[in-house]
């Protein structure tokens, strides 16, 4: 029963992440149109994209907590081992990348480090921009609608890569769940 519950939670998190990434890709299309001088109806605001990015990083973290044991209690390590064995080998390196997520979640520490170094003359709290940034400017949070990446400072994560991993993980989770519905019991230990 516990295994089913975790598989269903993983499935729901995958669906949530895919939805959020698709929303950001949709928003990226609108912003690419704007940069090319095409008609733009402002259906997607920078704040929308920022909220979706933050929610998406939270979803990635929940997936990581369910599947990656880290240095946690033995019962958590056992659960992660069993789930990974049942799901099979699936790469989740991009969605489990800590650099960007930690920067967004531990903003206070990251800001202290940026201001202590003073390697910039200007900054923005959130930037929605295509291409490279100026060397004397830092974006605390950034979404590049061309590359479809989320960034904090110099750390970036590709949402295209994350979407591919999410889809592969979800297929594996659904297959694991369906294969167990034949009455097979997977021992927890």
N, C-alpha and C positions, 0 to 999 in steps of 0.2 A: 504494500500500500504506500509506504514512504517513497519507494522508487517511482511509482506512478505519479505521485504528487510533485516530485522534483522534475520529472520529465515534462509534465504539463506546465509547470512554472517556467521551465526553459523555453518551451514552445511559445508561451504567452510573451515572454521577454523578446524572443526572436521576432514575433509578429509586431510587437511594439517598436522595436528598433528599425525594422524594415519600413514601417509606416512613417516614422520620423525621418529616416534618410530620404525616402521618396518625397516627403514634404520639402525638405531642404533642396533636393534636386529640382523640384518644381519651382521653388523660389529662385534658385540659381539661374534657371532659364529666363525668368523675368528680369533679373539683374543683368544678365548678358545682353538682353535686348536693349536695356537702357544704355549700356556702355557703347553699343553700336548705333545709338541715335534713333532707334526704332520707337514706335509708339509704346508707351508704358502706362499701365493702368494702376500701378501701385497696389495690386492685390496682396502682395507679400511685403511686409515691412522688415527692416533690419531687426527690429525687436522680435518679430515672429521667428526669424531664423535663429536669433540668439537663444530664445526659449527652447526651440526644437533641439538645438545643439546641446544645450545643458541637459535636457531630458534624455537625449540620446546617450550622452556620456554616463548618465546615471544608470541607464539600461545596460550599457556595456559593463558597468561595475557589478551590477547584480548577476549577470551571466558569469563574470569572473569569480565572484564569491561562491557561486554554486559549483563551478567546475575546477577551480584552482585552489588547492589546499593552503598554500603558503605555509606560514608557521603558526598554524592554529591547532586547536584541540584534536586529540586522536580521533574522536568521533567524526569530526569534520573531514579529516584526512581520509578516513575510511569511506565516508559518503562520496567524496570526490573520486576516490579510486574506483568504487563500484560504478558510479555514473559514467566515468570515462571509459571503463571496460565495456559497459553495455552500449554506449553510444558509438564507440569505435574511434579510430583516429580521424580527428577533424582539426584542421589548423584554425586557431583562434588568436593568433599572435597580435593582429592589428586591433581587434576589439578588446584585448586584454592589455594593450599598451598603457602603461601608467603615466607616461610623461605629460601628455596633454590633459588627461583627466585630473591628475594631481594638481596641475597648474590652475585649472578652473576651480577645483574644489578647495584648494589651499591658497586662495588668492592673496590673503594677507601675507603669508610667508614669501610668495613669489614677488609681490610688490615691494616688500622690504628689500629683497635682494636686488631688484631692478633699480630702486632709488639709491641704494648704497653704492652701486657700481657707477651710476650716472654716466652711462655710455650713450645717452640719447639727449636730444634737446627738446623734443616734443613727444607727446603720446596721445593715444585715444583709448577709450575704454572698450569700444567695440568698433571694428572696422569690417566693412563689406566691400572688398576691393579685389580686382583682378591683377595678377602678376606680382612682381617683386615689390618690396617696400623700400623706402629710403633708409639709408644706413643710420641717419641721425634721429630716426623716429621709431617708436615701439608701439605696437598694438597689443594691449593686454589680451584681448580676445579678437580673433579674426576668422572670417569665413571668406574663402576664395571661390566665387561662383564658377570660375573657369576650370580650375583644378578640382573643385568640389572637396575642399579640405577644411578642417577645423584646426586653428592654431592658437597657441598662446606663446607670445614672444617668438623664439626660434623653433619651438617644438610644433610639429604638425602631424595630423593623422588623416589619411585618405579615406573619405567616406565610400569611394568606389570599392576599395579593398575590403573595408568593413562590411559592405553590403554583400559581397561575394562570400565572405566568411559566415555571415549571419544566415544566408540562404543554405549554405552547405551544412551548417550546424542544425538548422531547423529540419532539413531533410533527414539527417542522421537521428535526430530526436524522435521525429514521427516514425521512422522505420523501427527504432528501438521500441517505442511504445506499441506499435502494431505487432511486432514480432512477439511481444510478451503477452498479448491478449489471447494467445492460444492456450493459456493456462500454465505456461512454463513459470516456474518460480526461480527468481535469481536470488541466491543467498546474499544477505547483507554483509556477512563476514567471510 
